[in-house]
Amino acid sequence: LVSYASHINSYQDLNLIENSLLIISKKCKIIGITYSINSDVIDENKIKDIFLSLQKDIINLKVYGKIKNEGYDFRKHLYTIKKFQEEKLDKDYILMMNDSIIPISSITFNKDMFNLLSFMNEGYEFIGFLASNEIMKHYQSWFWCCDKSTINWILMQIENMVYSENKSEIVIKLEVGLSNNLIRNKRCIALYDFNIKQNLF
């Protein structure tokens, strides 16, 4: 299962998202998307129509709808995964991904998914795509794969979070702090860990 979070600022963003979803959806059973939009430049009804059309091409795509951009990706993942749970879809692992993941090609993406599956089969509880040592050791939140118990713990932390307009505060508390806690207490690994002090992106 993939929980896909997106904030759509432009129709160009949407084109990238469509192309990414076409590749990602081929490597998962279900991909659920919750999104927010920049209403100053995006027509909400047009976005709905585009997603309805996309669901005809991607039969395993579930569009759970638009929410406010409060809590950024974390709130969107909370919304999607709760929908998974309501529909009894949640299984052993859920991949939390956002629209920063833009597969260059299906070949490179498939290779990463093969490595991810290998780590899942080895019993890792928390798997990141890219490790960072900025502030403290953490996995960048645009790609987290977690087993069921880890997902439930993450959802509880997101629900207990008092949201503010300060994005850096949310990143420090949830991406960095929460991820670091999991790294210290769970069996974890990153697909890419270059042991550098700053984020690559």
RATAMO-V471798 format. One line per field, one symbol per residue. ss: DSSP state (~ for helix, > for strand, _ for the rest). phi: phi as a letter, one per 40 degrees, with the letter a starting at -180 (. if undefined). psi: psi as a letter, one per 20 degrees, with the letter a starting at -180 (. if undefined). Layout:
ss->???
phi->???
psi->???
//
This chain:
ss->_>>>>>>>__~~~~~~~~~~~~~~~~~___>>>>>>>______~~~~~~~~~~~~~~___>>>>>>_____~~~~~~~~~~~~~~~______>>>>>>_______~~~~~~~~~~~~~~~~____>>>>>>>_____>>___>>>>>~~~~~~~~~~~~~______~~~~~~~~~~~~~~~~~~~__>>>>>_________
phi->.bcbbabccaccdccccdccccccccbacabbbbbbbcccbbcdcccdcccccccccbcccbcchbbcccgfcccccdcccccdcccfccbcbbccbbcccbdcacccccccccccccccccgccabbcbcbbcgadabcccabbbccccdcccdccccccccbccccccccccccccccccccbbcbabcbbcfbcbccb
psi->ppooppoohrhgghgggghghhgghijrgpoppprrqnihipoghggghghghhhhhnijppoiaprqkpjchghggggghhggghjkhpbhqpooqajhonphrhghghghhghghghghijphoprgpqqjpfrprppjjnppqrghgghgghghghipoqriohhggggggggggghgghhirorqqhoojlqhrqh.
//
